[in-house]
Amino acid sequence: MLLASIWQYLLAGLVVGAIYALIAAGFVLIYQVTGVINFAQGEFAMIGAMTTASVVGAGKSIYLAGAAGVLAAAVVGALCYVLAINPARSRKASSVTLIFITLGLDVALRGAGLFVWGTNPMSIDAFSKGNAITILGGVLSPQSPWVFGTDLLVFAALYLFFRHTYAGTAVRAAVANPPIASTFGIPLGRFAFWSFVVAAAIGGIGGVVIVPITSGTYDMGLTLGLAGFVAAVLGGLDSLPGAALGGFVLGVVEKLAGGLISTGWEQGVGFVILVLVLVLRPQGLIGRAARRA
């Protein structure tokens, strides 16, 4: 019975970890390009989830609803950069100031979510019809393959962009040495803008695929954002593969701790991991020890 329970917790943790990995990818993407830790990242998942549920509730197809959710998150991400982050960066604001700006954006977006959608949870059916999926006695929801497939597509797309496109090479060059990149005319400001838009869209995708599993609420972004940040630090803030690894590790550890010890540990264990990583290995599991230029 114990082994069966552990296997079930492991499967559940992998699903949750896949969502954390998407949120962490947004943190890493923005940090790599701009050096900013965007604590509003979780709210883009909330916007994607709630917009999708609203459009489905209006009688539209899940495909149209999902596209609307991702688009809404991307547009909000663009507005956050243009109206808040870029003006501060233009005035040479410190990293601490930028962090506080993103915290303010987090609170503002959560308040906007409360105003638009209220406090009632919103949910939709799984994208695929059918019964729960059984794997070696463990059970997964019909939505789980969509979650794993989304992770695979998103991380594969990011890998191909950064490793096999001219624009991706330019971004990596700009990240490695911003002053020289600027001298050669690489548009750092444009890259920073698009990093926010893409990171917001990735967060929105996470919200779209998770809403059939957990339901959507106006305050879900707070929990997802904190978990995504822990996952990003765990894997390494300068590593997209680290974001994936950190997300899955955190999800599994949370579910195992919640199931085998106490449900109260399911949320608290993430902060224990955060402290241990910052003390023992600040660069993360597979991040580089060198600081950003």
C-alpha positions as CSV (number, residue, x, y, z in Angstrom):
1,M,0.0,0.0,0.0
2,L,2.8,2.4,0.8
3,L,4.6,1.8,-2.5
4,A,1.3,2.3,-4.3
5,S,0.7,5.6,-2.5
6,I,4.2,6.8,-3.3
7,W,3.8,6.0,-7.0
8,Q,0.5,7.9,-7.0
9,Y,2.1,10.9,-5.3
10,L,5.0,10.7,-7.8
11,L,2.6,10.8,-10.8
12,A,0.7,13.7,-9.3
13,G,3.9,15.5,-8.6
14,L,5.1,15.2,-12.2
15,V,1.9,16.8,-13.4
16,V,2.2,19.7,-11.0
17,G,5.9,19.9,-11.7
18,A,5.2,20.3,-15.4
19,I,3.1,23.4,-14.7
20,Y,5.8,24.8,-12.3
21,A,8.4,24.2,-15.1
22,L,6.4,26.5,-17.5
23,I,6.2,29.3,-14.9
24,A,9.9,28.8,-14.1
25,A,10.7,29.1,-17.8
26,G,9.1,32.5,-17.8
27,F,11.3,33.6,-14.8
28,V,14.4,32.3,-16.5
29,L,13.7,33.8,-19.9
30,I,13.2,37.3,-18.5
31,Y,16.1,37.1,-16.1
32,Q,18.5,35.9,-18.9
33,V,17.6,38.8,-21.2
34,T,17.0,41.6,-18.8
35,G,18.4,40.6,-15.4
36,V,15.0,41.3,-13.9
37,I,13.2,38.8,-11.6
38,N,9.6,39.2,-12.5
39,F,7.5,38.3,-9.5
40,A,4.3,39.0,-11.5
41,Q,5.0,35.9,-13.7
42,G,2.4,33.8,-11.9
43,E,-0.4,36.3,-12.7
44,F,0.0,35.6,-16.4
45,A,-1.0,32.0,-15.7
46,M,-4.0,33.3,-13.8
47,I,-5.0,35.6,-16.7
48,G,-4.6,32.7,-19.2
49,A,-6.7,30.3,-17.0
50,M,-9.5,32.8,-16.2
51,T,-9.8,34.1,-19.8
52,T,-10.0,30.6,-21.1
53,A,-12.7,29.6,-18.6
54,S,-14.6,32.7,-19.4
55,V,-14.6,32.2,-23.2
56,V,-15.5,28.6,-22.8
57,G,-18.4,29.7,-20.5
58,A,-19.6,32.0,-23.3
59,G,-20.0,28.9,-25.5
60,K,-16.9,29.1,-27.6
61,S,-14.6,26.2,-28.5
62,I,-11.7,25.2,-26.2
63,Y,-9.2,26.0,-29.0
64,L,-10.5,29.6,-29.4
65,A,-10.7,30.0,-25.7
66,G,-7.1,28.7,-25.2
67,A,-5.8,31.1,-27.9
68,A,-7.7,34.0,-26.3
69,G,-6.1,33.1,-22.9
70,V,-2.6,33.0,-24.3
71,L,-3.1,36.2,-26.2
72,A,-4.6,38.0,-23.2
73,A,-1.6,37.0,-21.1
74,A,0.8,38.2,-23.8
75,V,-0.9,41.5,-24.2
76,V,-0.8,42.1,-20.5
77,G,2.8,41.2,-20.4
78,A,3.6,43.7,-23.1
79,L,1.7,46.4,-21.3
80,C,3.5,45.6,-18.0
81,Y,6.8,46.1,-19.8
82,V,5.9,49.2,-21.7
83,L,4.1,51.0,-18.9
84,A,6.2,50.0,-15.8
85,I,9.4,48.1,-16.5
86,N,10.8,50.0,-19.5
87,P,10.4,53.5,-18.0
88,A,12.2,52.4,-14.9
89,R,15.0,50.7,-16.9
90,S,15.3,53.9,-19.0
91,R,16.0,55.9,-15.8
92,K,18.7,53.3,-14.8
93,A,16.6,52.0,-11.9
94,S,18.4,49.6,-9.6
95,S,17.7,45.9,-9.5
96,V,15.9,46.3,-6.2
97,T,13.6,49.0,-7.6
98,L,12.7,46.7,-10.5
99,I,11.9,43.9,-8.2
100,F,9.6,46.1,-6.2
101,I,7.9,47.2,-9.4
102,T,7.2,43.6,-10.4
103,L,5.8,43.0,-6.9
104,G,3.5,45.9,-7.4
105,L,2.5,44.6,-10.8
106,D,1.7,41.2,-9.1
107,V,-0.6,42.9,-6.6
108,A,-2.2,45.1,-9.3
109,L,-2.9,42.2,-11.6
110,R,-4.4,40.1,-8.8
111,G,-6.6,43.0,-7.9
112,A,-7.7,43.4,-11.5
113,G,-8.5,39.7,-11.6
114,L,-10.7,40.0,-8.6
115,F,-12.5,43.0,-10.2
116,V,-13.0,41.2,-13.5
117,W,-13.8,37.6,-12.4
118,G,-14.7,37.8,-8.7
119,T,-14.0,35.2,-6.1
120,N,-15.9,32.2,-7.6
121,P,-13.7,29.4,-9.0
122,M,-14.0,28.8,-12.7
123,S,-13.3,25.5,-14.4
124,I,-13.7,23.7,-17.7
125,D,-13.7,20.1,-18.9
126,A,-10.5,18.3,-19.8
127,F,-9.4,18.9,-23.4
128,S,-9.7,15.1,-24.1
129,K,-12.8,13.1,-23.3
130,G,-12.5,9.8,-21.6
131,N,-11.7,8.2,-18.2
132,A,-8.7,8.7,-16.0
133,I,-5.4,7.3,-17.3
134,T,-4.0,4.3,-15.3
135,I,-0.2,3.7,-15.3
136,L,1.0,0.8,-13.2
137,G,-1.8,1.2,-10.8
138,G,-1.4,5.0,-10.5
139,V,-4.1,7.3,-11.9
140,L,-3.7,10.5,-14.0
141,S,-6.4,12.8,-15.1
142,P,-7.3,12.9,-18.9
143,Q,-5.8,16.4,-19.0
144,S,-2.3,15.2,-17.9
145,P,-1.1,14.3,-21.5
146,W,-1.9,17.9,-22.5
147,V,0.2,19.2,-19.7
148,F,3.2,17.1,-20.5
149,G,2.8,17.7,-24.3
150,T,2.7,21.4,-23.7
151,D,5.9,21.3,-21.7
152,L,7.6,19.3,-24.5
153,L,6.5,21.7,-27.2
154,V,7.4,24.9,-25.3
155,F,10.9,23.8,-24.2
156,A,11.6,22.3,-27.6
157,A,10.6,25.6,-29.3
158,L,12.8,27.6,-26.9
159,Y,15.7,25.3,-27.5
160,L,15.4,25.5,-31.3
161,F,15.0,29.3,-31.1
162,F,18.1,29.9,-29.0
163,R,20.3,27.3,-30.7
164,H,19.2,27.3,-34.3
165,T,18.0,30.8,-35.3
166,Y,19.8,34.0,-36.0
167,A,17.7,36.0,-33.6
168,G,18.3,33.4,-30.8
169,T,22.0,33.6,-31.4
170,A,21.8,37.4,-31.2
171,V,19.9,37.2,-27.9
172,R,22.6,34.8,-26.4
173,A,25.3,37.2,-27.6
174,A,23.5,40.1,-26.0
175,V,23.1,38.2,-22.7
176,A,26.8,37.2,-22.7
177,N,28.1,40.7,-23.1
178,P,25.4,43.6,-23.3
179,P,27.9,46.5,-23.9
180,I,29.6,44.8,-26.9
181,A,26.2,43.7,-28.2
182,S,24.9,47.3,-28.0
183,T,28.1,48.5,-29.8
184,F,27.3,46.1,-32.7
185,G,23.7,47.4,-32.9
186,I,22.0,44.5,-31.4
187,P,18.6,45.9,-30.2
188,L,18.7,45.1,-26.4
189,G,15.5,47.1,-25.7
190,R,13.6,45.1,-28.3
191,F,14.8,41.8,-26.9
192,A,13.8,42.9,-23.4
193,F,10.3,43.7,-24.6
194,W,9.8,40.4,-26.4
195,S,11.2,38.5,-23.5
196,F,8.3,39.8,-21.4
197,V,5.8,39.1,-24.1
198,V,7.0,35.5,-24.7
199,A,7.4,34.8,-20.9
200,A,3.8,36.1,-20.3
201,A,2.5,33.9,-23.2
202,I,4.3,30.9,-21.7
203,G,2.7,31.6,-18.3
204,G,-0.7,32.0,-20.1
205,I,-0.2,28.6,-21.7
206,G,0.4,27.1,-18.3
207,G,-2.8,28.6,-17.0
208,V,-4.7,27.3,-20.0
209,V,-3.6,23.7,-19.6
210,I,-4.0,23.6,-15.8
211,V,-7.5,25.1,-15.4
212,P,-9.3,21.8,-16.2
213,I,-7.3,20.2,-13.3
214,T,-7.3,22.7,-10.5
215,S,-10.0,25.3,-11.6
216,G,-9.1,29.0,-11.9
217,T,-9.3,31.6,-9.2
218,Y,-8.2,35.3,-9.2
219,D,-5.5,34.6,-6.6
220,M,-4.0,31.4,-8.2
221,G,-1.1,33.4,-9.6
222,L,0.4,34.0,-6.2
223,T,0.9,30.3,-5.5
224,L,2.0,29.5,-9.0
225,G,4.4,32.4,-9.1
226,L,6.1,31.5,-5.8
227,A,6.4,27.9,-6.9
228,G,7.8,28.9,-10.3
229,F,10.3,31.2,-8.6
230,V,11.5,28.4,-6.3
231,A,11.7,26.0,-9.3
232,A,13.7,28.6,-11.3
233,V,16.2,29.1,-8.4
234,L,16.4,25.4,-7.8
235,G,17.3,24.6,-11.4
236,G,19.3,27.8,-12.0
237,L,18.1,31.2,-13.0
238,D,20.4,31.2,-16.0
239,S,19.3,27.8,-17.3
240,L,16.1,26.9,-19.2
241,P,16.8,23.2,-18.8
242,G,17.2,24.0,-15.1
243,A,13.8,25.5,-15.1
244,A,12.3,22.2,-16.4
245,L,14.3,20.2,-13.9
246,G,13.5,22.5,-11.0
247,G,9.8,22.4,-11.8
248,F,9.6,18.6,-11.9
249,V,11.7,18.2,-8.8
250,L,9.7,20.7,-6.8
251,G,6.4,19.2,-7.9
252,V,7.4,15.7,-6.9
253,V,8.9,16.7,-3.6
254,E,5.8,18.8,-2.7
255,K,3.4,15.9,-3.4
256,L,5.5,13.3,-1.6
257,A,5.9,15.6,1.4
258,G,2.1,16.4,1.5
259,G,1.1,12.8,1.1
260,L,3.6,11.1,3.4
261,I,4.1,13.7,6.1
262,S,1.3,16.3,6.2
263,T,-0.7,18.4,3.7
264,G,0.7,21.5,5.4
265,W,4.2,20.5,4.2
266,E,3.0,20.5,0.5
267,Q,3.2,24.3,0.4
268,G,5.9,24.8,3.0
269,V,8.5,22.4,1.6
270,G,9.1,24.7,-1.4
271,F,10.4,27.5,0.9
272,V,12.7,25.0,2.7
273,I,14.1,24.0,-0.6
274,L,14.6,27.7,-1.6
275,V,16.6,28.4,1.6
276,L,18.7,25.3,1.2
277,V,19.6,26.0,-2.4
278,L,20.4,29.6,-1.7
279,V,22.8,28.6,1.1
280,L,24.3,25.4,-0.4
281,R,24.3,26.0,-4.2
282,P,23.1,29.6,-5.1
283,Q,23.6,28.9,-8.9
284,G,21.0,26.1,-8.8
285,L,21.3,22.4,-9.7
286,I,22.6,23.0,-13.3
287,G,23.1,26.8,-13.4
288,R,26.4,28.4,-14.0
289,A,28.3,29.7,-10.9
290,A,29.5,32.9,-12.8
291,R,27.4,36.0,-12.3
292,R,25.7,37.9,-15.1
293,A,27.8,40.5,-16.9
